[in-house]
Amino acid sequence: MIWKVNADLGMLNAINQNTMGSHLGIEFTEIGADYITATMPVDHRTTQPMGLLHGGASVVLSETLGSVASLLAAGPIGQYSAVGLEVNANHLKSARSGVVTGVVKPIKAGGTIHVWNTEITDETGQLICTSRLTVMVRPNKG
């Protein structure tokens, strides 16, 4: 287990409230020993004008998952901040409806730098997007 915080889905979904993630309908659905899963609807909030899943929405799902994962891997909530440094995404397949699922796993979760990989799939398990997020973890001063 890589998590330094004992979190449950209720806690993750609560901290997601009133954020861009909640605006897009992102919901955390699973916490594993080294991964977190969340879903996002493909609807009017997440599609571009041609009716396809917006690449930016996929990036929001990736960054939401990776940032929350960094908070859980860093230490006690409130003692650390996790700030995204770089995010990239390869959009491999389109989606027009349904729900996509993102699964984030660590590439490296060090003391100050975390790198996360998120794979986003559609309801049939087809890979829609793969994304990498680099996060800086800093202790809060106080």
ZAKOL-409959 format. One record per residue: chain; x, y, z of N, C-alpha, C, O, CB in turn. Coordinates in nm, 2 decimals. Each point is the difference from the previous one (the first is absolute). Glycine has a CB too. Layout:
PT,zado,n_px,n_py,n_pz,ca_px,ca_py,ca_pz,c_px,c_py,c_pz,o_px,o_py,o_pz,cb_px,cb_py,cb_pz
PT,A,X,Y,Z,X,Y,Z,X,Y,Z,X,Y,Z,X,Y,Z
...
END
This chain:
PT,zado,n_px,n_py,n_pz,ca_px,ca_py,ca_pz,c_px,c_py,c_pz,o_px,o_py,o_pz,cb_px,cb_py,cb_pz
PT,A,0.09,-0.12,0.00,-0.09,0.12,0.00,0.09,0.12,0.00,0.09,0.02,0.08,-0.28,-0.14,0.04
PT,A,0.16,0.21,-0.21,0.08,0.12,-0.01,-0.06,0.12,0.07,0.07,0.11,0.02,0.02,-0.19,-0.24
PT,A,-0.21,0.07,0.26,-0.07,0.11,0.06,0.04,0.02,0.15,0.01,-0.09,0.08,-0.20,0.05,-0.24
PT,A,0.22,0.17,0.19,0.03,0.04,0.14,-0.12,0.05,0.07,0.01,0.03,0.12,0.23,0.02,-0.19
PT,A,-0.35,-0.04,0.00,-0.12,0.05,0.06,-0.11,-0.11,-0.02,-0.01,-0.06,-0.10,0.07,0.31,0.05
PT,A,-0.13,-0.28,0.16,-0.10,-0.10,0.00,-0.13,0.07,-0.05,-0.07,0.06,0.07,0.17,-0.20,0.12
PT,A,-0.12,0.13,-0.32,-0.12,0.07,-0.06,-0.10,-0.10,-0.05,0.03,-0.12,-0.02,0.12,0.30,-0.05
PT,A,-0.27,-0.14,0.06,-0.11,-0.08,-0.06,-0.07,0.08,-0.11,0.03,0.12,-0.02,-0.07,-0.24,0.24
PT,A,-0.05,0.06,-0.29,-0.06,0.07,-0.12,-0.08,0.12,0.04,-0.01,0.10,-0.07,0.01,-0.32,-0.04
PT,A,-0.07,0.21,0.23,-0.07,0.11,0.05,0.08,0.12,0.02,-0.04,0.12,-0.04,-0.11,-0.27,0.15
PT,A,0.27,0.13,-0.06,0.09,0.12,0.02,0.05,0.05,-0.13,0.00,0.13,-0.02,0.08,-0.23,0.24
PT,A,-0.04,0.02,-0.31,0.04,0.05,-0.13,-0.10,0.07,-0.08,0.02,0.11,-0.06,0.14,-0.30,0.05
PT,A,-0.29,0.14,0.01,-0.10,0.07,-0.06,-0.04,0.13,0.07,-0.05,0.09,-0.07,-0.04,-0.31,-0.01
PT,A,0.11,0.22,0.21,-0.03,0.13,0.07,0.10,0.11,-0.03,-0.04,0.11,-0.02,-0.06,-0.25,0.21
PT,A,0.23,0.10,-0.20,0.10,0.11,-0.03,-0.01,0.04,-0.15,0.05,0.10,-0.04,0.10,-0.19,0.22
PT,A,-0.22,0.01,-0.26,-0.02,0.03,-0.14,-0.12,0.10,-0.02,-0.01,0.06,-0.11,0.11,-0.29,0.05
PT,A,-0.18,0.25,0.16,-0.12,0.08,-0.01,0.04,0.15,-0.03,0.10,0.04,0.06,-0.23,-0.19,0.09
PT,A,0.05,0.22,-0.23,0.03,0.14,-0.03,0.13,0.02,-0.06,0.07,0.10,0.02,-0.21,-0.04,0.17
PT,A,0.18,-0.15,-0.28,0.13,0.01,-0.08,-0.04,-0.02,-0.14,-0.11,-0.03,-0.04,0.25,-0.05,0.23
PT,A,-0.04,0.10,-0.28,-0.02,-0.03,-0.14,-0.04,-0.14,-0.02,-0.09,-0.04,-0.08,0.25,0.22,0.02
PT,A,-0.10,-0.27,0.14,-0.03,-0.14,-0.01,-0.15,-0.03,0.02,-0.06,-0.08,-0.07,0.29,0.03,0.14
PT,A,-0.29,0.11,0.04,-0.14,-0.03,0.02,-0.09,0.07,-0.10,-0.10,-0.06,-0.04,0.15,0.05,0.28
PT,A,0.00,0.12,-0.30,-0.08,0.07,-0.10,-0.01,-0.09,-0.13,-0.10,0.00,-0.06,0.18,0.22,0.15
PT,A,0.03,-0.30,-0.11,-0.01,-0.09,-0.12,-0.06,-0.14,0.04,0.00,-0.08,-0.09,0.21,0.20,0.00
PT,A,-0.25,-0.14,0.21,-0.06,-0.12,0.04,0.10,-0.11,0.03,-0.04,-0.12,0.00,-0.15,0.18,-0.14
PT,A,0.31,-0.03,0.18,0.10,-0.10,0.03,-0.04,-0.06,0.14,-0.03,0.08,0.10,0.21,0.04,-0.23
PT,A,-0.17,-0.25,0.14,-0.03,-0.07,0.13,0.10,-0.11,0.02,0.03,-0.08,-0.08,-0.28,0.13,0.05
PT,A,0.31,-0.04,0.15,0.10,-0.10,0.04,-0.08,-0.13,0.03,-0.10,0.00,0.07,0.26,0.17,0.02
PT,A,-0.10,-0.29,-0.14,-0.08,-0.12,0.01,0.08,-0.12,0.06,-0.06,-0.10,0.05,-0.06,0.17,-0.25
PT,A,0.25,-0.05,0.21,0.08,-0.11,0.06,0.14,0.05,0.04,0.06,0.08,-0.06,-0.18,-0.25,-0.08
PT,A,0.16,0.12,0.26,0.14,0.02,0.05,0.06,-0.14,0.01,-0.04,-0.08,0.08,-0.02,0.30,0.04
PT,A,0.17,-0.24,-0.19,0.08,-0.12,0.02,0.13,0.02,0.07,0.03,0.11,0.05,-0.14,-0.20,-0.26
PT,A,0.19,-0.01,0.22,0.13,0.01,0.07,0.09,0.10,-0.06,0.08,0.07,0.06,-0.10,-0.30,0.01
PT,A,0.01,0.25,-0.21,0.09,0.09,-0.07,-0.07,0.07,-0.11,0.06,0.04,-0.10,0.14,-0.18,0.16
PT,A,-0.33,0.15,-0.06,-0.08,0.07,-0.10,-0.12,0.06,0.05,-0.05,-0.04,0.11,0.14,-0.12,-0.28
PT,A,-0.15,0.26,0.10,-0.13,0.06,0.03,-0.08,0.00,-0.13,0.06,0.03,-0.11,0.04,0.11,0.30
PT,A,-0.22,-0.17,-0.19,-0.09,0.00,-0.12,-0.11,0.11,0.02,-0.06,0.01,0.11,0.11,-0.26,-0.15
PT,A,-0.08,0.31,-0.07,-0.11,0.10,0.00,-0.07,-0.01,-0.14,0.06,-0.04,-0.10,0.05,0.19,0.27
PT,A,-0.24,-0.11,-0.17,-0.08,0.00,-0.12,-0.04,0.14,-0.04,0.00,0.09,0.09,-0.08,-0.32,-0.04
PT,A,0.05,0.25,-0.18,-0.04,0.13,-0.04,-0.10,-0.02,-0.12,0.02,-0.08,-0.09,0.19,0.19,0.16
PT,A,-0.33,-0.05,-0.06,-0.10,-0.02,-0.11,0.05,0.07,-0.13,0.07,0.10,0.01,-0.25,-0.11,0.16
PT,A,0.14,-0.04,-0.28,0.02,0.06,-0.13,-0.14,0.06,-0.03,-0.09,-0.06,-0.05,0.28,-0.10,-0.03
PT,A,-0.20,0.29,0.11,-0.13,0.07,-0.02,0.03,0.15,-0.03,0.11,0.03,-0.04,-0.23,-0.19,0.20
PT,A,0.01,0.24,-0.15,0.02,0.14,-0.04,0.11,0.08,0.07,0.04,0.10,-0.05,-0.28,-0.11,0.00
PT,A,0.28,-0.04,0.17,0.10,0.06,0.08,0.14,-0.03,-0.05,0.10,0.08,0.02,-0.25,-0.08,0.17
PT,A,0.17,-0.11,-0.26,0.13,-0.06,-0.03,0.03,-0.01,-0.15,0.10,-0.05,-0.04,-0.11,-0.07,0.26
PT,A,-0.09,0.15,-0.31,0.03,-0.01,-0.14,0.03,0.13,-0.06,-0.03,0.11,0.05,-0.13,-0.31,-0.06
PT,A,0.22,0.19,-0.11,0.03,0.12,-0.08,-0.11,0.02,-0.10,-0.09,-0.09,-0.01,0.34,0.06,0.04
PT,A,-0.25,0.14,-0.11,-0.12,0.03,-0.09,-0.03,-0.11,-0.10,-0.12,-0.01,-0.04,0.18,0.24,0.07
PT,A,0.03,-0.32,-0.06,-0.03,-0.11,-0.10,-0.06,-0.12,0.07,-0.02,-0.10,-0.06,0.20,0.19,-0.09
PT,A,-0.20,-0.08,0.28,-0.06,-0.11,0.08,0.09,-0.11,0.05,-0.04,-0.10,0.05,-0.15,0.14,-0.19
PT,A,0.32,-0.01,0.12,0.10,-0.10,0.05,0.05,0.04,0.14,0.00,0.12,0.04,0.07,-0.17,-0.28
PT,A,-0.02,-0.04,0.32,0.06,0.03,0.13,0.11,0.10,-0.02,0.09,-0.03,-0.09,-0.14,-0.20,0.17
PT,A,0.05,0.34,-0.01,0.10,0.10,-0.01,0.13,-0.04,0.06,0.00,-0.06,0.11,-0.18,0.23,-0.11
PT,A,0.29,-0.15,-0.08,0.13,-0.04,0.06,0.03,0.07,0.13,0.06,-0.06,0.09,0.02,0.02,-0.32
PT,A,-0.13,0.16,0.25,0.03,0.07,0.12,-0.07,-0.07,0.12,0.05,0.01,0.11,-0.03,0.20,-0.24
PT,A,-0.14,-0.26,0.10,-0.07,-0.07,0.11,0.08,-0.13,0.04,0.00,-0.03,0.12,-0.22,0.11,-0.21
PT,A,0.28,-0.15,0.00,0.08,-0.11,0.03,0.12,0.04,0.09,0.04,-0.07,0.09,-0.11,-0.04,-0.31
PT,A,0.13,0.23,0.18,0.11,0.05,0.08,-0.04,0.04,0.14,0.07,-0.03,0.10,0.03,0.11,-0.31
PT,A,-0.22,-0.03,0.22,-0.06,0.03,0.14,-0.01,-0.13,0.08,0.03,0.00,0.12,-0.15,0.21,-0.21
PT,A,0.07,-0.31,0.03,-0.02,-0.13,0.07,0.14,-0.05,0.04,0.02,-0.04,0.12,-0.22,-0.02,-0.25
PT,A,0.30,0.07,0.04,0.13,-0.05,0.04,0.06,0.09,0.11,0.06,-0.06,0.10,-0.03,-0.02,-0.33
PT,A,-0.04,0.21,0.22,0.06,0.09,0.10,-0.07,-0.02,0.14,0.06,0.01,0.10,0.01,0.15,-0.28
PT,A,-0.20,-0.18,0.17,-0.07,-0.02,0.13,0.04,-0.12,0.07,0.03,0.00,0.12,-0.23,0.12,-0.22
PT,A,0.21,-0.23,0.02,0.05,-0.13,0.06,0.14,0.01,0.05,0.03,-0.04,0.12,-0.18,-0.08,-0.27
PT,A,0.24,0.18,0.07,0.14,0.01,0.04,0.02,0.09,0.12,0.09,-0.03,0.09,-0.02,-0.02,-0.32
PT,A,-0.13,0.16,0.23,0.01,0.09,0.12,-0.05,-0.06,0.13,0.07,0.02,0.10,-0.09,0.17,-0.26
PT,A,-0.09,-0.25,0.15,-0.06,-0.07,0.12,0.10,-0.11,0.04,0.02,-0.02,0.12,-0.26,0.08,-0.18
PT,A,0.29,-0.14,-0.03,0.09,-0.10,0.03,0.13,0.05,0.07,0.04,-0.06,0.10,-0.13,-0.07,-0.30
PT,A,0.14,0.24,0.15,0.11,0.06,0.07,-0.03,0.05,0.14,0.09,-0.02,0.09,-0.01,0.10,-0.31
PT,A,-0.19,-0.03,0.24,-0.04,0.04,0.14,0.00,-0.12,0.09,0.05,0.00,0.12,-0.19,0.19,-0.21
PT,A,0.08,-0.31,0.04,0.00,-0.12,0.08,0.13,-0.06,0.02,0.03,-0.06,0.11,-0.26,0.02,-0.19
PT,A,0.32,0.05,-0.01,0.14,-0.06,0.00,0.10,0.09,0.08,0.10,-0.05,0.04,-0.15,-0.06,-0.26
PT,A,0.01,0.24,0.24,0.10,0.09,0.06,0.00,-0.01,0.15,0.11,0.00,0.06,-0.15,0.15,-0.25
PT,A,-0.07,-0.16,0.26,-0.01,0.00,0.14,-0.13,0.06,0.05,-0.09,0.01,-0.08,0.34,0.01,0.09
PT,A,-0.26,0.01,0.12,-0.12,0.04,0.06,-0.06,0.12,-0.08,0.06,0.09,-0.03,0.02,-0.17,0.25
PT,A,-0.22,0.07,-0.24,-0.07,0.11,-0.07,0.02,0.13,0.07,-0.01,0.00,0.13,-0.16,-0.17,-0.22
PT,A,0.20,0.27,0.02,0.02,0.14,0.06,0.15,0.03,0.02,0.03,0.11,0.02,-0.25,-0.13,0.09
PT,A,0.30,-0.09,-0.10,0.14,0.03,0.02,0.08,0.02,-0.13,0.12,0.04,0.01,-0.14,-0.18,0.20
PT,A,-0.04,0.10,-0.32,0.07,0.01,-0.13,-0.09,0.06,-0.11,-0.12,-0.02,0.01,0.26,-0.18,0.06
PT,A,-0.07,0.26,-0.16,-0.07,0.05,-0.12,0.05,-0.08,-0.12,0.12,-0.03,-0.01,-0.15,0.26,0.11
PT,A,-0.05,-0.25,-0.20,0.04,-0.07,-0.12,-0.04,0.09,-0.11,-0.12,0.04,-0.02,0.09,-0.27,0.11
PT,A,0.13,0.27,-0.17,-0.02,0.10,-0.11,0.05,-0.06,-0.13,0.11,-0.05,-0.01,-0.08,0.24,0.17
PT,A,-0.12,-0.19,-0.26,0.04,-0.06,-0.13,0.11,0.09,-0.07,-0.01,0.12,0.00,-0.22,-0.22,-0.02
PT,A,0.33,0.03,-0.03,0.10,0.07,-0.07,-0.01,-0.02,-0.15,0.03,0.09,-0.08,0.12,-0.13,0.27
PT,A,-0.19,-0.08,-0.23,-0.02,-0.03,-0.15,-0.10,-0.11,-0.02,0.00,-0.10,0.08,0.24,0.17,-0.12
PT,A,-0.32,-0.06,-0.06,-0.09,-0.10,-0.04,0.00,-0.02,-0.15,0.00,0.10,-0.07,-0.15,-0.05,0.28
PT,A,0.14,-0.17,-0.25,-0.01,-0.02,-0.15,-0.10,-0.12,-0.02,-0.03,-0.08,0.09,0.27,0.16,-0.13
PT,A,-0.30,-0.08,-0.07,-0.10,-0.10,-0.03,0.01,-0.04,-0.15,0.02,0.08,-0.09,-0.17,0.01,0.27
PT,A,0.13,-0.22,-0.20,-0.01,-0.05,-0.14,-0.14,-0.05,-0.01,-0.05,-0.09,0.06,0.29,0.03,-0.08
PT,A,-0.32,0.13,-0.07,-0.14,-0.04,-0.02,0.00,-0.10,-0.12,0.03,0.03,-0.11,-0.12,0.20,0.19
PT,A,0.05,-0.35,-0.04,0.02,-0.12,-0.10,-0.13,-0.04,-0.06,0.00,-0.06,-0.11,0.18,-0.01,0.25
PT,A,-0.29,0.10,-0.08,-0.13,-0.05,-0.06,-0.11,0.10,0.05,0.02,0.06,0.11,0.05,-0.30,-0.12
PT,A,-0.17,0.26,-0.06,-0.11,0.09,0.04,-0.11,-0.07,0.07,-0.02,-0.12,-0.01,0.07,0.27,-0.18
PT,A,-0.13,-0.07,0.27,-0.12,-0.05,0.06,-0.11,0.10,-0.02,0.03,0.12,0.01,0.11,-0.25,0.17
PT,A,-0.26,0.09,-0.20,-0.11,0.09,-0.02,-0.10,0.00,0.11,-0.09,0.09,0.01,0.12,-0.12,-0.25
PT,A,-0.03,-0.08,0.32,-0.10,-0.01,0.10,0.05,-0.10,0.11,0.10,-0.06,-0.02,-0.29,0.11,-0.15
PT,A,0.11,-0.07,0.27,0.03,-0.09,0.10,0.09,0.05,0.11,-0.02,0.12,0.04,0.00,-0.29,-0.21
PT,A,0.10,0.09,0.22,0.09,0.04,0.11,0.14,-0.05,-0.03,0.02,-0.11,-0.05,-0.21,0.09,0.22
PT,A,0.29,0.10,-0.14,0.14,-0.04,-0.01,0.05,-0.02,0.14,-0.04,0.06,0.10,0.07,0.06,-0.32
PT,A,0.07,-0.21,0.23,0.06,-0.03,0.13,0.15,0.02,0.00,0.07,-0.04,-0.10,-0.25,-0.13,0.14
PT,A,0.23,0.24,0.06,0.14,0.03,0.01,0.06,-0.08,0.11,-0.06,0.00,0.11,0.03,0.23,-0.21
PT,A,0.15,-0.29,0.08,0.07,-0.07,0.10,0.14,0.06,0.01,0.08,0.00,-0.10,-0.21,-0.21,0.07
PT,A,0.17,0.27,0.15,0.13,0.06,0.01,0.09,-0.09,0.09,-0.05,-0.06,0.09,-0.05,0.29,-0.11
PT,A,0.22,-0.25,-0.03,0.10,-0.08,0.07,0.13,0.08,0.00,0.03,0.08,-0.09,-0.14,-0.30,0.02
PT,A,0.20,0.20,0.17,0.12,0.07,0.01,0.11,-0.05,-0.10,0.01,-0.12,-0.02,-0.07,0.17,0.26
PT,A,0.13,0.04,-0.29,0.12,-0.03,-0.07,0.12,0.02,0.10,0.09,-0.09,0.01,-0.18,0.16,-0.24
PT,A,0.08,0.04,0.31,0.09,0.02,0.11,-0.07,0.09,0.10,-0.06,0.10,-0.04,0.26,-0.12,-0.11
PT,A,-0.20,-0.01,0.27,-0.05,0.08,0.11,0.11,0.02,0.11,0.01,-0.07,0.10,-0.25,-0.02,-0.14
PT,A,0.32,0.19,0.01,0.12,0.03,0.08,-0.04,0.10,0.11,-0.12,0.03,0.02,0.27,-0.08,-0.21
PT,A,-0.05,0.11,0.25,-0.03,0.10,0.11,-0.05,0.13,-0.05,-0.09,0.06,0.06,0.27,-0.17,0.06
PT,A,-0.13,0.16,-0.24,-0.05,0.13,-0.05,-0.06,-0.01,-0.14,-0.07,0.10,-0.04,0.24,0.00,0.19
PT,A,-0.14,-0.20,-0.22,-0.05,-0.01,-0.14,-0.08,-0.13,-0.01,0.05,-0.11,0.03,0.14,0.25,-0.12
PT,A,-0.31,-0.13,0.04,-0.08,-0.12,-0.03,-0.03,0.00,-0.15,-0.03,0.11,-0.06,-0.07,-0.11,0.29
PT,A,0.10,-0.11,-0.30,-0.04,-0.02,-0.14,-0.10,-0.11,0.00,0.02,-0.11,0.04,0.21,0.19,-0.13
PT,A,-0.35,-0.04,0.03,-0.11,-0.09,-0.01,-0.04,-0.03,-0.14,0.01,0.09,-0.09,-0.09,0.00,0.31
PT,A,0.04,-0.21,-0.25,-0.06,-0.04,-0.13,-0.15,-0.03,0.02,-0.03,-0.08,0.09,0.26,-0.01,-0.17
PT,A,-0.31,0.15,-0.01,-0.14,-0.03,0.00,-0.04,-0.06,-0.13,0.03,0.06,-0.11,-0.07,0.13,0.27
PT,A,-0.03,-0.30,-0.16,-0.06,-0.05,-0.12,-0.15,0.01,0.01,-0.06,-0.03,0.10,0.25,-0.14,-0.12
PT,A,-0.25,0.23,-0.08,-0.14,0.03,-0.01,-0.06,-0.10,-0.10,0.04,0.00,-0.12,-0.01,0.25,0.19
PT,A,-0.13,-0.32,-0.03,-0.07,-0.10,-0.09,-0.15,0.03,-0.01,-0.06,0.07,0.08,0.23,-0.24,-0.02
PT,A,-0.23,0.12,-0.17,-0.14,0.02,-0.02,-0.07,-0.12,0.07,0.06,-0.09,0.06,-0.03,0.22,-0.28
PT,A,-0.16,-0.14,0.20,-0.08,-0.11,0.07,0.03,-0.14,-0.06,-0.03,-0.10,0.07,-0.15,0.27,-0.03
PT,A,0.24,-0.17,-0.16,0.04,-0.13,-0.05,0.14,-0.04,0.03,0.05,-0.11,-0.04,-0.21,0.15,-0.14
PT,A,0.23,0.04,0.26,0.14,-0.02,0.03,0.10,0.05,-0.10,0.12,-0.03,0.02,-0.20,-0.17,0.10
PT,A,0.04,0.27,-0.22,0.09,0.05,-0.10,0.07,0.12,0.05,-0.06,0.08,0.07,-0.09,-0.16,-0.25
PT,A,0.28,0.09,0.16,0.08,0.11,0.05,-0.03,0.12,-0.08,0.02,0.01,-0.12,0.16,-0.17,0.19
PT,A,-0.22,0.27,0.00,-0.04,0.12,-0.06,0.12,0.10,0.01,0.02,0.07,-0.10,-0.26,-0.11,0.17
PT,A,0.30,0.04,0.04,0.11,0.10,0.03,0.10,-0.06,0.10,-0.04,-0.07,0.09,-0.12,0.26,-0.14
PT,A,0.29,-0.16,0.03,0.10,-0.02,0.10,0.06,0.13,0.03,0.03,0.08,-0.09,0.01,-0.32,0.01
PT,A,-0.02,0.27,0.21,0.05,0.13,0.04,0.11,-0.02,0.11,-0.01,-0.09,0.09,-0.21,0.19,-0.15
PT,A,0.31,-0.01,0.07,0.11,0.00,0.10,-0.01,0.14,0.07,0.00,0.10,-0.07,0.15,-0.27,-0.06
PT,A,-0.14,0.16,0.26,-0.01,0.13,0.08,0.12,0.00,0.10,0.03,-0.10,0.06,-0.28,0.10,-0.08
PT,A,0.33,0.11,0.02,0.11,0.02,0.09,-0.05,0.10,0.11,-0.05,0.11,-0.04,0.23,-0.16,-0.14
PT,A,-0.16,0.01,0.30,-0.05,0.08,0.12,0.12,0.03,0.09,0.08,-0.08,0.03,-0.31,-0.02,-0.05
PT,A,0.23,0.23,0.07,0.10,0.04,0.10,-0.08,-0.01,0.14,-0.11,0.05,0.01,0.25,0.10,-0.17
PT,A,-0.08,-0.22,0.25,-0.05,-0.01,0.14,0.08,0.08,0.09,0.12,-0.02,0.01,-0.21,-0.21,-0.06
PT,A,0.02,0.32,0.12,0.07,0.09,0.10,-0.07,0.00,0.13,-0.12,-0.01,0.01,0.20,0.16,-0.20
PT,A,0.00,-0.15,0.30,-0.06,0.01,0.13,-0.06,0.14,0.02,0.05,0.10,-0.05,0.11,-0.26,0.15
PT,A,-0.28,0.17,-0.04,-0.06,0.13,0.03,0.07,0.06,0.11,0.04,-0.06,0.10,-0.26,-0.02,-0.18
PT,A,0.24,0.21,0.07,0.07,0.08,0.11,-0.11,0.04,0.09,-0.11,0.04,-0.04,0.30,0.04,-0.11
PT,A,-0.16,-0.09,0.28,-0.11,0.05,0.09,0.03,-0.03,0.13,-0.08,0.04,0.09,-0.08,-0.07,-0.26
END
